[in-house]
Amino acid sequence: MAEYSYAMIGASRISEQHIEAAKMAGLRLSAFCDLSPDNIQRVLSGSSLNDDEKKNVAVCGDYHHLLKETDADFITIATDSGSHARIALDCIDAGFHVLIEKPIALSLKDADAVINAAEKKNVAVAVSLQNRFNPAVKQLKHAIEHGDFGRLLHGCAHIRWNRDEEYFKAASWRGTWAADGGTLFNQCIHNIDILRWVMGGEIDEVFAYTDRLAHPYIETDDMGLGLIKMKNGSYGFIEGTINVYPKNLEETLYVFGETGTAKLVGPSVSKIVEWNVKDDPIPGEVVQSYEKLAQPAKGDKHRPVYENFAAFLAGKEPIFVDAKAGRDAIEVIFAMLLSSKQKQPVKLPLKDLATIDFAGMYD
Ligand SMILES: NC(=O)c1ccc[n+]([C@@H]2O[C@H](COP(=O)([O-])OP(=O)(O)OC[C@H]3O[C@@H](n4cnc5c(N)ncnc54)[C@H](O)[C@@H]3O)[C@@H](O)[C@H]2O)c1
């Protein structure tokens, strides 16, 4: 495969995973930008890039400068969530393909702007909802699409986690409406995305309670309970919380169909522990994937995101998780927040909602 290169904006904690993932996928980091030069140095020195690879990374503090100078094949955006859409629009405007960390944006208008701008400029947008690549999740999606579950009845996504004060103190944007969006946006989005995706994608309406119960020092929700009515007649249940004492308990996904029952467990719902599906055993390679993803090395989880991007650049694959998928995921969360605020079910599709519209909701 030809050698492709990428530039990264945001020397964040998650960028450490991106650098290893991209390296495993055979991609070269050509430029790295962060407001803080110290963060760039910290991430680069902690990475597995060799001295030559590090030396050839152009570093800068202003991404507008990077956009003028870089000849990278695409740009990864790994900054705080509130800046994703603005930076993505600038990258797209400069003609670059982009890989955006989740969530794609903190407003539906911004997500739509990214989708439309990319279409206009004919560039690709990928969103880092990497759990969709897990062999267990792909197997579930494939079996449902193949009709093995029969008529879908209902599915559940449970995210029962813990995030303490130390977590929120580590970065000032966390727990804010403007730059984080809340627990559903930050911690729960992967499993919410997968639930919508595997249950057929098209939602009729959502009813939810969201609240801030145990984190008085943040602005946003720390838990949400949502009921989804899908257009295909099935239902979904979302339970997302960071209030579980004293540590993460589980991330679990259930799907119930007329001829299929599946239960996937964490980390990242990477393991199928119940698979009662008519005439459809779990393939060996899916089972073999469990061990690797149970104790992932740095970069393992994002690796398929980069492999997919490299294959896209080589003209071999479409982008697997695109901007529309990124929008679908945040739309469910906006529906939950709006339903909770209005204390009534909310019909989809939704337009024109931003996380900052919910400021003060739990005060
Ligand atoms: N896909 C996943 O599983 C996953 C996991 C963790 C975090 N994330 C996402 O990754 C993103 C980053 O999270 P984090 O906790 O790693 O962040 P972080 O707080 O560690 O780092 C954010 C970095 O962005 C930089 N930055 C902000 N604005 C900038 C700008 N305009 N130009 C250049 N640099 C800028 C900051 O200086 C900082 O170094 C968030 O959107 C988060 O939701 C995704």
The ligand as an ORCA input file, in Angstrom:
! r2SCAN-3c Opt
* xyz 0 1
  N     -13.099      7.597     20.647
  C     -12.949      7.458     21.943
  O     -13.152      6.376     22.495
  C     -12.517      8.637     22.780
  C     -11.949      8.446     24.050
  C     -11.543      9.571     24.774
  C     -11.743     10.844     24.251
  N     -12.334     10.976     23.026
  C     -12.590     12.324     22.458
  O     -11.341     12.925     22.175
  C     -11.408     14.330     22.326
  C     -10.238     14.780     23.189
  O     -10.404     14.277     24.501
  P      -9.155     14.197     25.520
  O      -9.703     13.909     26.879
  O      -8.149     13.285     24.953
  O      -8.669     15.738     25.463
  P      -7.516     16.477     26.277
  O      -8.155     17.399     27.255
  O      -6.527     15.487     26.785
  O      -6.790     17.324     25.149
  C      -7.413     18.300     24.351
  C      -6.272     18.993     23.592
  O      -6.808     19.779     22.538
  C      -5.992     20.938     22.453
  N      -6.723     21.969     21.713
  C      -7.916     22.531     22.028
  N      -8.266     23.423     21.089
  C      -7.267     23.444     20.166
  C      -7.050     24.163     18.967
  N      -7.912     25.074     18.533
  N      -5.922     23.908     18.264
  C      -5.031     22.997     18.697
  N      -5.185     22.283     19.841
  C      -6.287     22.498     20.570
  C      -5.698     21.289     23.898
  O      -4.599     22.165     24.026
  C      -5.435     19.896     24.480
  O      -4.071     19.545     24.393
  C     -12.788     14.624     22.932
  O     -13.645     15.086     21.929
  C     -13.266     13.278     23.430
  O     -14.675     13.128     23.351
  C     -12.699      9.909     22.284
*
